[in-house]
Amino acid sequence: MHTNEGPTFEAGARHLVTFMCDDITRTIADLKAKGITVLGEPEDEGWGITVMLALPGGLEVMVYEPRHPMAVTLT
């Protein structure tokens, strides 16, 4: 699903904060260990594997592991 589709967009949200990670399985485990609520299971969107996180105040953000070429490689 693209960010301009689905229940978030239809509910009026027009912005989505997204954090990229190298290993979504490890990142989810680390976040859960710190008390972060992970909403659902990771989904392969083709361009990346995504999952949503619930933050205080009713906010949601996306974490994803990219499956696309990176413009910049950090070493």
Helices and strands as residue ranges (DSSP letters): H 6-10, E 18-20, H 24-33, E 37-44, E 48-55, E 59-66
